[in-house]
Amino acid sequence: MASGPFRLEPSVGLGLTWSDNVRLTNDGLRVSDWSARVEPGVSLSGRSGATYGSLRASVSANAYAKEDSLNRTNLNLLGAGTFDIYEKKLLIDASASVSQERLSSLGAPVSGVAYDPNNTTELRLLSLSPYARWQWRNNVVGELRYRATWSDSSSGVLSNGLRQDVTFSVGNGAAPNPFGWLLSGSDAHNHYSGANDTNLSNARLYGIYAIDSTFKLRADVGYERNDFGSAYTQEQHIYGVGFDWTPSSVTHVAGMTEQRFFGTGYNYEASWRGPRSAINVTFSRDVTTSSSTLGGAQLIGLLLSFADSYSKTISDPSERLRRAAEVWIQRGLPAEIGASTTYVTESYYLEKRAQASFALIGVRDSAGLSVNYSKRHRLVDPNLLAPGDELGQFDNVEDIGATLVISHRLTPVSSLSATLGGGRSNGQGLSGSVSSTRRRDASLVASTSFSASTVGSLSYRHQASSGVSEYDENSIAATLGVRF
């Protein structure tokens, strides 16, 4: 339904699932059970004058026939908006989320009927960011931004957290002719209840040279100062080189390598978009924290690839992503696209990450492959982290996984899809010992549209884990979703 310039869409989801191992335990302790799910929700999106944004919220209530100690009600919320205070020169960004996240990458999953509640935390995030933009002659633009992010979780990890960021940038680096420059800087202050505060600050001066309209060279020098709540402060000069190459409207390759306090840092990305296919590849090595990375998704690379190749006629990226997500689910592809693959932690960490995704979208057949690798090294003293923090238990945590999705449209309103995934998580402790968990996941889903606003599905899923977390589970589920 429409509400003025905004579109309001209530919905309700119903589900009935049988699982042969609802507690994800080993063979001697497994229990089978039926569960029912009711999930009313609402989505709101649109633009009104100087305000635009979107909001999705739902309450998922799960009830079990025998194992009533697993009964739970979860709030899921994701919203973001922008408020234009004065002629796109003074604006405020706002976002909020409530999600179920993992405490340990080596533990059981947090979503689905079968799950381990001991590895789950409800994470609540709220962010407000006022900022000012301005433009002078010769394509010189600037931005000054402040962002405050509040976090809290049901487990105490990230409890009563406040991250404050101040960033600025000024220059004509976006449009060099042929020379350009950019001066940027940031200061981040992280505070968690019961933990030492951490601070990171840096400033960089970039020089840009456009060899032609498709190829640019970049170099930077700078300085950083970091305090990870320890007894000493790290200070380091920064210098690096990079490039940006856009040979066509469908191909883009860019990268930057820098010398940092932790050694060599880099960020490389390449993307290509065809009429019915898309490829995205990224490699990075940088310092970050959970408040910067949460909101990632197991199959988000596939969805972005799908969105890029879905329709070139929709110019708004957020609208293109929303439309692509609708078609994605209608084709029977995984609805839990928003499930997080990370885990919450108070620690800053050095992360090496690689991700590659490929999507092929045909008239009746679609396929997608996503491969991910990450390795996180703790930078904060483990004694300063909250109990249960994964990076408080391990110096390094490594994750590697892949997901393959294949979909076939049976009729204009019905489809069949299969998903095959696998992965491994390793945690290396202070003594050098390694804890490991291996996972595999397979599913088959038949879905159909009963009407323009009603979708139903029948699915089978098998998942298994070995190592630190030992279990295997089979489930059959029937779901019905209605939009009003």
C-alpha positions as CSV (number, residue, x, y, z in Angstrom):
1,M,0.0,0.0,0.0
2,A,1.1,3.6,-0.5
3,S,1.3,6.2,2.2
4,G,1.9,9.5,0.5
5,P,5.3,9.5,-1.2
6,F,6.4,6.5,0.9
7,R,5.4,2.9,0.2
8,L,4.2,0.9,3.3
9,E,4.0,-2.8,2.9
10,P,2.9,-5.1,5.7
11,S,3.6,-8.8,5.5
12,V,3.3,-12.0,7.4
13,G,5.4,-15.2,7.1
14,L,4.2,-18.6,8.3
15,G,6.4,-21.7,8.6
16,L,6.2,-25.3,9.7
17,T,9.5,-27.3,10.1
18,W,10.5,-30.8,11.1
19,S,14.1,-31.3,12.2
20,D,15.8,-34.5,13.3
21,N,18.3,-32.6,15.5
22,V,16.9,-29.3,16.8
23,R,19.7,-28.8,19.4
24,L,22.5,-29.5,17.0
25,T,24.1,-32.0,19.3
26,N,26.1,-35.2,18.7
27,D,24.4,-38.5,17.9
28,G,23.9,-39.6,21.5
29,L,21.9,-36.5,22.4
30,R,20.0,-35.6,19.3
31,V,16.3,-34.8,19.5
32,S,13.8,-34.5,16.7
33,D,10.9,-32.0,16.9
34,W,8.3,-29.9,15.0
35,S,8.4,-26.1,15.2
36,A,6.0,-23.4,13.9
37,R,7.0,-19.9,13.0
38,V,4.9,-16.7,12.7
39,E,6.7,-13.6,11.4
40,P,4.7,-10.4,11.0
41,G,6.7,-7.6,9.4
42,V,6.5,-4.3,7.7
43,S,8.7,-2.4,5.1
44,L,8.7,1.3,4.4
45,S,10.6,3.0,1.7
46,G,10.4,6.2,-0.4
47,R,11.2,9.9,-0.6
48,S,9.4,12.9,0.8
49,G,10.9,16.3,0.1
50,A,14.3,16.3,1.6
51,T,13.9,12.9,3.4
52,Y,14.4,9.5,1.9
53,G,15.2,6.1,3.1
54,S,13.9,2.5,3.8
55,L,13.0,0.4,6.8
56,R,12.4,-3.3,7.1
57,A,11.3,-4.8,10.5
58,S,9.8,-8.1,11.6
59,V,9.2,-10.2,14.7
60,S,9.8,-13.9,14.4
61,A,8.1,-16.1,16.9
62,N,9.2,-19.8,17.0
63,A,7.4,-22.4,19.0
64,Y,8.4,-26.1,19.4
65,A,6.1,-29.0,20.0
66,K,8.4,-30.7,22.6
67,E,11.5,-28.7,23.2
68,D,9.8,-25.6,24.5
69,S,13.0,-24.4,26.1
70,L,14.0,-23.4,22.5
71,N,11.0,-21.2,22.0
72,R,12.1,-17.8,21.1
73,T,11.0,-14.4,19.7
74,N,13.5,-12.4,17.7
75,L,13.3,-8.8,16.4
76,N,14.9,-8.2,13.1
77,L,15.3,-4.6,11.9
78,L,17.3,-2.8,9.2
79,G,16.7,0.8,8.4
80,A,18.6,3.7,6.8
81,G,17.7,7.2,5.8
82,T,19.1,10.6,4.8
83,F,17.7,14.0,5.9
84,D,18.7,16.9,3.7
85,I,18.7,19.9,6.1
86,Y,20.0,22.5,3.7
87,E,20.3,22.2,-0.1
88,K,22.4,19.0,0.0
89,K,25.1,20.9,1.8
90,L,24.1,20.0,5.3
91,L,22.7,16.5,5.8
92,I,22.2,13.7,8.4
93,D,22.4,10.0,7.8
94,A,20.7,7.7,10.2
95,S,20.6,3.9,10.4
96,A,19.5,1.2,12.9
97,S,19.6,-2.5,13.0
98,V,18.7,-5.4,15.3
99,S,20.0,-8.8,14.3
100,Q,21.0,-12.2,15.6
101,E,24.8,-12.7,15.4
102,R,27.3,-15.3,16.1
103,L,29.6,-15.2,19.1
104,S,32.0,-17.7,17.7
105,S,32.8,-18.6,14.1
106,L,33.7,-22.1,15.3
107,G,30.3,-22.7,16.9
108,A,26.8,-23.5,15.5
109,P,24.8,-21.2,13.3
110,V,22.4,-18.7,14.8
111,S,19.6,-18.9,12.2
112,G,17.2,-21.6,11.4
113,V,15.0,-24.0,13.4
114,A,18.0,-26.0,14.7
115,Y,20.5,-23.8,16.4
116,D,22.6,-23.5,19.5
117,P,21.4,-20.6,21.7
118,N,24.8,-20.5,23.5
119,N,26.4,-19.1,20.3
120,T,23.8,-16.4,19.7
121,T,23.6,-12.7,20.7
122,E,21.0,-10.1,19.7
123,L,23.0,-7.2,18.5
124,R,21.4,-3.7,18.4
125,L,23.1,-0.8,16.5
126,L,22.1,2.8,16.1
127,S,24.1,5.3,14.1
128,L,23.6,9.1,13.5
129,S,25.9,11.0,11.2
130,P,25.6,14.7,10.5
131,Y,27.9,16.0,7.7
132,A,28.5,19.1,5.6
133,R,29.5,19.2,1.9
134,W,30.7,22.1,-0.2
135,Q,32.2,22.8,-3.6
136,W,34.6,25.4,-4.9
137,R,35.9,26.2,-8.3
138,N,38.2,23.9,-10.3
139,N,36.1,20.8,-9.1
140,V,37.4,21.1,-5.5
141,V,34.9,19.5,-3.1
142,G,35.0,18.9,0.6
143,E,33.2,17.0,3.3
144,L,33.3,17.1,7.1
145,R,31.4,14.3,8.9
146,Y,30.8,13.2,12.4
147,R,29.3,9.7,13.1
148,A,28.2,8.2,16.5
149,T,27.4,4.5,16.6
150,W,25.8,3.0,19.7
151,S,25.9,-0.8,20.2
152,D,24.5,-3.2,22.7
153,S,24.1,-7.0,22.8
154,S,22.1,-9.5,24.8
155,S,25.3,-11.4,25.7
156,G,27.4,-8.5,27.0
157,V,29.8,-8.5,24.0
158,L,29.7,-5.0,22.5
159,S,27.6,-4.0,25.5
160,N,27.0,-0.2,26.0
161,G,29.4,0.6,23.2
162,L,29.9,4.0,21.7
163,R,32.1,4.6,18.6
164,Q,32.7,8.2,17.5
165,D,34.3,9.0,14.2
166,V,35.3,12.4,12.8
167,T,36.4,12.4,9.1
168,F,37.2,15.1,6.6
169,S,38.2,15.2,2.9
170,V,38.9,18.1,0.5
171,G,40.4,18.2,-3.0
172,N,39.7,17.6,-6.7
173,G,40.8,14.0,-6.8
174,A,37.5,12.8,-8.3
175,A,38.1,15.0,-11.4
176,P,41.9,15.5,-12.0
177,N,42.7,17.6,-15.1
178,P,45.2,15.9,-15.4
179,F,46.6,16.5,-11.9
180,G,44.5,16.2,-8.8
181,W,44.9,16.1,-5.0
182,L,43.0,15.0,-2.0
183,L,43.6,15.7,1.7
184,S,41.7,13.4,4.1
185,G,41.8,12.4,7.7
186,S,39.9,10.5,10.4
187,D,39.8,10.1,14.1
188,A,38.0,7.2,15.8
189,H,37.3,6.7,19.5
190,N,35.8,3.4,20.7
191,H,34.3,2.9,24.1
192,Y,32.8,-0.2,25.6
193,S,31.5,-0.7,29.1
194,G,34.1,-2.5,31.3
195,A,36.9,-2.2,28.7
196,N,39.7,0.3,28.0
197,D,39.0,2.9,25.3
198,T,40.8,2.7,21.9
199,N,41.7,5.5,19.5
200,L,42.8,5.5,15.9
201,S,43.7,8.6,13.9
202,N,45.3,9.3,10.6
203,A,45.8,11.9,7.9
204,R,46.8,11.4,4.2
205,L,47.6,13.6,1.2
206,Y,46.9,12.0,-2.1
207,G,48.3,13.0,-5.5
208,I,46.4,11.9,-8.6
209,Y,47.5,11.9,-12.2
210,A,45.0,11.0,-15.1
211,I,47.0,9.5,-17.9
212,D,43.8,9.5,-20.0
213,S,40.0,9.3,-19.3
214,T,40.2,5.6,-18.3
215,F,43.4,5.3,-16.3
216,K,44.6,7.2,-13.2
217,L,47.6,6.8,-11.0
218,R,47.6,7.7,-7.2
219,A,50.2,8.1,-4.5
220,D,49.8,9.2,-0.9
221,V,51.8,10.1,2.1
222,G,50.5,10.4,5.7
223,Y,50.8,9.8,9.4
224,E,48.8,7.6,11.8
225,R,48.6,7.3,15.6
226,N,46.9,4.4,17.3
227,D,46.2,3.4,20.9
228,F,44.6,0.0,21.3
229,G,44.0,0.3,25.0
230,S,47.6,-0.9,25.7
231,A,50.4,0.7,27.6
232,Y,52.0,2.2,24.6
233,T,50.9,4.2,21.5
234,Q,51.8,3.2,17.9
235,E,52.9,5.9,15.5
236,Q,53.9,5.4,11.9
237,H,54.4,7.3,8.6
238,I,52.1,6.2,5.8
239,Y,53.0,6.1,2.1
240,G,51.6,4.2,-0.8
241,V,50.7,4.0,-4.5
242,G,47.7,2.9,-6.5
243,F,45.7,3.1,-9.7
244,D,42.1,3.3,-11.0
245,W,41.3,1.8,-14.5
246,T,37.9,2.0,-16.1
247,P,38.3,0.8,-19.7
248,S,34.5,0.6,-20.3
249,S,31.2,1.2,-18.6
250,V,31.0,-2.4,-17.5
251,T,34.6,-3.0,-16.3
252,H,36.4,-1.4,-13.4
253,V,39.7,-2.3,-11.7
254,A,41.3,-0.4,-8.8
255,G,43.9,-0.9,-6.1
256,M,46.0,0.7,-3.5
257,T,49.1,-0.6,-1.6
258,E,50.4,1.3,1.5
259,Q,53.0,0.9,4.1
260,R,51.3,1.0,7.5
261,F,52.2,0.3,11.2
262,F,51.3,-3.3,10.7
263,G,53.3,-3.7,7.5
264,T,51.8,-3.7,4.1
265,G,48.2,-2.8,3.7
266,Y,46.2,-3.1,0.4
267,N,42.8,-2.9,-1.1
268,Y,42.2,-4.2,-4.7
269,E,38.9,-4.7,-6.5
270,A,37.8,-5.7,-9.9
271,S,34.3,-6.0,-11.4
272,W,32.7,-6.8,-14.7
273,R,29.1,-6.7,-15.7
274,G,27.6,-8.3,-18.8
275,P,24.1,-8.4,-20.1
276,R,23.3,-11.5,-18.0
277,S,26.4,-12.0,-15.9
278,A,28.6,-10.3,-13.4
279,I,32.0,-10.9,-11.7
280,N,33.3,-9.2,-8.5
281,V,36.7,-9.8,-6.9
282,T,38.2,-8.0,-3.9
283,F,41.4,-8.4,-1.9
284,S,42.2,-6.3,1.2
285,R,44.4,-6.2,4.3
286,D,43.5,-3.5,6.8
287,V,42.7,-2.8,10.5
288,T,39.0,-2.7,11.4
289,T,36.5,-3.7,14.1
290,S,33.0,-5.2,14.4
291,S,31.3,-1.9,14.4
292,S,32.7,-1.3,10.9
293,T,32.0,-4.7,9.4
294,L,28.7,-6.0,10.8
295,G,26.0,-6.1,8.2
296,G,28.0,-8.3,5.8
297,A,26.2,-11.3,4.4
298,Q,27.1,-14.8,3.4
299,L,25.8,-14.4,-0.1
300,I,25.9,-10.6,-0.4
301,G,28.5,-10.9,-3.2
302,L,26.2,-13.0,-5.2
303,L,23.3,-10.7,-4.6
304,L,25.3,-7.7,-5.7
305,S,26.4,-9.5,-8.8
306,F,22.8,-10.4,-9.5
307,A,21.7,-6.8,-9.0
308,D,24.4,-5.5,-11.4
309,S,23.4,-7.9,-14.2
310,Y,19.6,-7.8,-13.4
311,S,18.7,-4.5,-14.9
312,K,20.7,-1.6,-16.3
313,T,17.6,0.5,-16.7
314,I,17.3,1.2,-13.0
315,S,19.7,4.0,-12.2
316,D,19.2,4.1,-8.4
317,P,21.6,1.4,-6.9
318,S,19.4,0.9,-3.8
319,E,16.3,0.4,-5.9
320,R,18.1,-1.9,-8.3
321,L,19.3,-4.0,-5.3
322,R,15.7,-4.1,-3.8
323,R,14.2,-5.2,-7.1
324,A,17.0,-7.8,-7.6
325,A,16.4,-9.2,-4.1
326,E,12.7,-9.6,-4.9
327,V,13.4,-11.6,-8.0
328,W,16.2,-13.5,-6.2
329,I,13.7,-14.8,-3.6
330,Q,11.0,-15.4,-6.3
331,R,13.4,-17.7,-8.1
332,G,13.8,-19.8,-4.9
333,L,17.3,-18.6,-4.1
334,P,18.2,-18.4,-0.4
335,A,16.0,-16.0,1.5
336,E,18.5,-15.8,4.4
337,I,20.7,-13.6,2.2
338,G,21.1,-11.2,5.1
339,A,22.6,-13.8,7.5
340,S,25.9,-12.6,8.9
341,T,29.1,-14.5,8.4
342,T,31.1,-12.5,10.9
343,Y,31.1,-12.6,14.7
344,V,30.9,-9.8,17.2
345,T,34.1,-8.7,19.0
346,E,35.2,-5.7,21.0
347,S,38.7,-6.0,19.6
348,Y,40.3,-4.1,16.8
349,Y,41.9,-6.6,14.4
350,L,44.1,-6.8,11.4
351,E,42.0,-8.5,8.7
352,K,43.2,-10.1,5.5
353,R,40.2,-10.7,3.3
354,A,39.5,-12.1,-0.2
355,Q,36.2,-12.6,-1.9
356,A,35.1,-13.6,-5.4
357,S,31.6,-13.9,-6.7
358,F,30.1,-14.8,-10.1
359,A,26.5,-14.7,-11.2
360,L,24.9,-15.9,-14.4
361,I,21.3,-15.0,-14.9
362,G,19.4,-16.7,-17.8
363,V,15.8,-16.6,-18.9
364,R,15.0,-19.8,-17.0
365,D,18.3,-20.8,-15.3
366,S,20.5,-18.9,-12.9
367,A,23.8,-19.8,-11.1
368,G,26.0,-18.1,-8.6
369,L,29.3,-18.9,-7.0
370,S,30.8,-17.1,-4.0
371,V,34.2,-17.9,-2.4
372,N,35.3,-16.1,0.7
373,Y,38.5,-16.1,2.9
374,S,39.3,-14.0,5.9
375,K,42.0,-14.1,8.6
376,R,41.7,-11.8,11.7
377,H,44.6,-11.0,14.0
378,R,43.7,-9.5,17.4
379,L,45.3,-6.1,18.2
380,V,43.9,-5.6,21.7
381,D,45.2,-7.1,24.9
382,P,42.9,-10.2,25.5
383,N,42.6,-9.3,29.2
384,L,40.7,-6.1,28.1
385,L,38.0,-8.0,26.2
386,A,34.7,-9.2,27.4
387,P,34.3,-12.8,28.5
388,G,33.2,-14.9,25.5
389,D,34.9,-12.6,23.0
390,E,36.3,-14.9,20.3
391,L,39.4,-12.8,19.8
392,G,39.9,-12.9,23.5
393,Q,40.3,-16.7,23.2
394,F,42.4,-16.8,20.0
395,D,45.2,-14.7,18.6
396,N,44.1,-15.4,15.1
397,V,40.8,-16.6,13.6
398,E,40.6,-17.9,10.0
399,D,37.5,-18.5,7.9
400,I,37.3,-20.0,4.4
401,G,34.1,-21.0,2.6
402,A,32.3,-21.3,-0.7
403,T,28.6,-21.3,-1.8
404,L,27.1,-22.5,-5.1
405,V,23.5,-21.7,-6.0
406,I,21.7,-23.0,-9.0
407,S,18.1,-22.1,-9.9
408,H,15.7,-23.3,-12.6
409,R,12.4,-21.7,-13.4
410,L,9.9,-24.5,-13.9
411,T,7.0,-22.2,-14.9
412,P,6.5,-18.4,-15.0
413,V,5.5,-18.6,-11.3
414,S,7.4,-21.7,-10.0
415,S,11.1,-22.5,-9.6
416,L,13.5,-25.1,-8.2
417,S,16.8,-24.2,-6.6
418,A,19.7,-26.0,-5.0
419,T,22.4,-24.7,-2.7
420,L,25.7,-26.3,-1.8
421,G,28.1,-24.8,0.7
422,G,31.1,-25.7,2.8
423,G,33.7,-24.0,4.9
424,R,36.3,-24.2,7.7
425,S,37.0,-22.0,10.7
426,N,40.3,-22.1,12.6
427,G,41.2,-20.5,15.9
428,Q,44.9,-20.2,16.9
429,G,45.5,-19.7,20.6
430,L,48.3,-18.2,22.6
431,S,50.2,-21.5,22.9
432,G,50.1,-22.1,19.1
433,S,47.4,-24.7,19.4
434,V,44.7,-24.7,16.7
435,S,40.9,-25.4,17.1
436,S,39.0,-26.1,14.0
437,T,35.4,-26.5,12.7
438,R,34.4,-27.8,9.3
439,R,30.9,-27.3,7.9
440,R,28.9,-28.4,5.0
441,D,25.4,-27.4,3.9
442,A,23.1,-28.4,1.2
443,S,19.5,-27.6,0.4
444,L,16.8,-28.1,-2.2
445,V,13.9,-25.6,-2.5
446,A,10.7,-25.6,-4.6
447,S,8.9,-22.3,-4.6
448,T,5.8,-20.9,-6.3
449,S,3.8,-17.7,-6.4
450,F,0.1,-18.2,-5.6
451,S,-0.6,-14.6,-6.4
452,A,1.2,-11.3,-6.9
453,S,1.5,-11.0,-3.1
454,T,1.7,-14.6,-1.9
455,V,4.7,-16.9,-2.1
456,G,5.1,-20.4,-0.8
457,S,7.9,-22.9,-0.7
458,L,8.8,-26.5,0.3
459,S,12.4,-27.2,1.2
460,Y,14.8,-29.9,2.4
461,R,18.1,-29.0,4.1
462,H,21.1,-30.9,5.4
463,Q,23.8,-29.3,7.5
464,A,26.7,-30.9,9.3
465,S,29.8,-29.8,11.4
466,S,32.8,-31.6,12.7
467,G,35.6,-30.5,15.0
468,V,34.9,-28.1,17.9
469,S,31.3,-28.2,17.0
470,E,30.0,-31.7,16.2
471,Y,26.5,-32.3,14.7
472,D,24.5,-33.2,11.6
473,E,20.9,-32.2,10.9
474,N,18.2,-32.8,8.3
475,S,15.1,-30.7,8.1
476,I,12.0,-30.3,6.0
477,A,10.1,-27.0,5.9
478,A,7.0,-25.5,4.4
479,T,6.7,-21.7,4.3
480,L,4.1,-19.2,3.2
481,G,4.7,-15.4,2.8
482,V,2.0,-12.8,2.2
483,R,2.4,-9.1,1.5
484,F,-0.5,-6.7,1.9
